[in-house]
Amino acid sequence: MPTAIDKSEVQRLLELGASLIEVLPSKEYEKEHLPGASNIPLTKCTHHTTAALQHDRPVIVYCYDMQ
């Protein structure tokens, strides 16, 4: 279930081994992304593209939209 979290909670979860996924389009991800983040563009999020995620750990999904 999605839950909004703040920066300190992101840091805490990453220290515990959470996965950080940016859902930006690939070109935007290539230009700039958070350190340690993997990219799965939102339009390509499927059971297949997320199968490699460790489902026993939290997954933090992030997208920055400047618009």
GILIN-V922269 format. One record per residue. N is the residue number from 0. PHI is phi as a letter, one per 40 degrees, with the letter a starting at -180 (NA if undefined). Layout:
n->{N & N}
phi->{PHI & PHI}
This chain:
n->{0 & 1 & 2 & 3 & 4 & 5 & 6 & 7 & 8 & 9 & 10 & 11 & 12 & 13 & 14 & 15 & 16 & 17 & 18 & 19 & 20 & 21 & 22 & 23 & 24 & 25 & 26 & 27 & 28 & 29 & 30 & 31 & 32 & 33 & 34 & 35 & 36 & 37 & 38 & 39 & 40 & 41 & 42 & 43 & 44 & 45 & 46 & 47 & 48 & 49 & 50 & 51 & 52 & 53 & 54 & 55 & 56 & 57 & 58 & 59 & 60 & 61 & 62 & 63 & 64 & 65 & 66}
phi->{NA & c & a & c & b & c & d & c & c & d & d & c & c & c & c & c & g & c & c & b & b & c & b & c & d & d & c & c & c & c & c & a & a & c & d & g & c & c & b & b & d & d & c & b & c & a & d & c & c & b & c & c & c & c & c & c & b & c & b & b & b & b & a & b & b & c & c}
